[in-house]
Amino acid sequence: MSNWQARPARPAEGVGGGNPAAALPQALAPSFALRTRAQPGGERPPSPAKAMAVTMAFFRVCLVVVTAIVNHPLLFPRENTTVPENEEEIIRKMQAHQEKLQLEQLRLEEEVARLAAEKEAEEQVAEEDQQQTEAYNAWDLWSTLCMILFLIIEVWRQDHQDMPLLECPGGDEDELPGLGGAPLRGLALPSKATLSRFYDHCIRAATVDAARTREFVEGFVDDLLEALRSLCNRDTDMEVEDFIGVDSMYENWQADRPLQCRLFVPFTPPEPYRFHPELWCCGRPVTLDRQGYGQVKVGQAGGDALGCICGKTKLGEDMLCLLHGRSTGARPSFEMENLLCARESPYLDAMQVMKWFQTALTRAWHRIAHKYEFDLAFDELDSPGSLKIKFRSGKSMPFNLMPVIQCDDSDLYFVSHLSGEPSVGGPASSTDWLLSFAVYERQFLRMTSKTLPEGACHLSCLQIASFLLSKQRRLTGPSGLGRYHLKTALLHLLLLRRPAAWKAEQLDARLHELLHFLEKSLLEKKLHHFFVGNRKVSEAMGLPEAVRGAEPLNLFRPFVLQRSLYQKTVDSFYEMLKNAPTLIREYSLHVPSDHASLPPKTAL
């Protein structure tokens, strides 16, 4: 009992301490002790004073709990007294945040505006493309309609132009259709008597000399080509064939001096190679500047090209092919460049052919030069086949040897250029070869002459026109008009005019008509090739069907592109017409005697 009574004094001191939270365990401890001790022993309950002390302790505990709850900052937050100190900083941060938001808003507005502008631009471009497409479609429609209309007009005009020419009542003043009967500007031909005297005294004398010139040149060329063949190796070199006389000297209308023979020299490759010509009108479509040209492909012939099977069968050692011999089996394989082809190409190169031909002629002349009393030299550097015989008397005789390739089995030949003609449009490549109709032209003139009256004036017209053109070239220089154009115009007139219109007494009328035809062609910038695409040419000529059925070839097409050349040609043509009467009168009174005397061929 003494121990129990002494223990309550400690809680009283705790209560007087003033710390309710700290006194709570001490206040509750006696009550728990009283309960634990009173229950087991059946002792009496504590006194009222003790109970009051316990009650006060419990009240204190409750007061502490209530005070703690009331003073908790989450339930009843007090006004922050530090806000006035941080208000400026918060406002500053809020303003900075607001500015940042405004900048972001401006950026977003600019982005939206840019996207809207791009979308509007795309819509505008799409609309413009649609409008352009509609405009292009409309333009294509109009272009097609205009092209069809032009083609109809062109076909109608050509049909009207190709109608047979009718004799006019005036006889000598009939004109070609399409010119409205307009006279030639600046042309006033002399009288028939003056024109006839000019032809007899000035041009016919040259015809007499032409026969002797041909005879002399042909004899010399035979000897020269024979020497060339003797120097060539038949197994490796090109094989040269006999020459073919072409152009004015062999068509009897040469009028220029000095007289010049033009000879074609066909050549073939060594066995077993062959030339395979390719015409512009037989393959794929070509550009306008390549019309009239072709290519020559070099390739090996088949095993039965000569009807021989020795290339397909292995012959024994005791057997010999009579066509090819033993050398065929041991023939070396040549590179294409050794066959005068272009680099890395199977097509024949015109430049290499010219170099080879010039070298071969030089070697051949050195072999036979001791037999002749004259010198042989190359006349024009740009034409390796242009040669000149120089006599000791100072006179000279030019002639032209041109290497050519025969087109299949026809009389067409591929040449590198037209000798003596103006170069108004050269080939696009060195593998392009010009197709020559010189042999067919000679045959046509020969066949036509048989149907014309005796002493017809067709060649006389061509000679006078060629003479006037030659004199005009010496005065004003070369132009785009050449002798081949004069010849083409005459061939067209021969096909259109009746044979009776070419009588000798109608020389002045036919000459006037020939010049009128040239004027019309120059003004229209169109002169069709006589053979290409001309169905009116007789099939008896033997012209290849691919050439007869081809599109007509315009010889004046370069004038469409070269305007300065065209203007110069037209001016030169009208000046020639203006000077023609004076030249004819002067040469009819004074005939120059400059014919070269031809010495006989002498051999040592």
Buried (B, 14 or more C-beta within 10 A) or exposed (E): EEEEEEEBEEBBEBBEEEEBEEBBEBBBBBBEEBEEEEEEEEEEEBEEEBEEBBEEBBEBBEEBEEEEEEEEEEEEEEEEEEEEEEEEEEEEEEEEEEEEEEEEEEEEEEEEEEEEEEEEEEEEEEEEEEEEEEEEEEEEEEEEEEEEEEEEEEEEEEEEBBEEBEEEEEEEEBBBBEBEEEEBEBBEBBEBEBBBBBBEBBBEBBBEBBEBBBEBBBEBBEBBBEBBBEEBEEEEBBBBBEBBBBBBBBBBBBBBBBBBBBBBBBBBBBBBBBBBBBBBBEEEEBEEBBBBBBBBBBBEBEEEEBEBEBBEEEEEEEEEBEEBEEEBEEEEEBEBEEBBBBEEBBBBBBEBBBEBBBEBBBEBBEBBEEEBEBEBEBBBEEBBBBBBBBBEEEBBBBBBBBBBBBBEEBBBBBBBBBBBEBEBBBBEBBBBBBBBBBBBBBBBBEEBBEEBBEEBBBBBBBBBBBBBBBBBBEEEEBBBBBBBBBBBBBBBBBBBBEBEBBBBEBBBBBBBBBBBBBBBBBEBBBBBBBBBBBEEBEEEBEBBEEBBEBEEBBBBBBBEEBEEBBEBBBEBBBBBBBBBBEBBBEBBEEEEEEBBEBBEEEEE
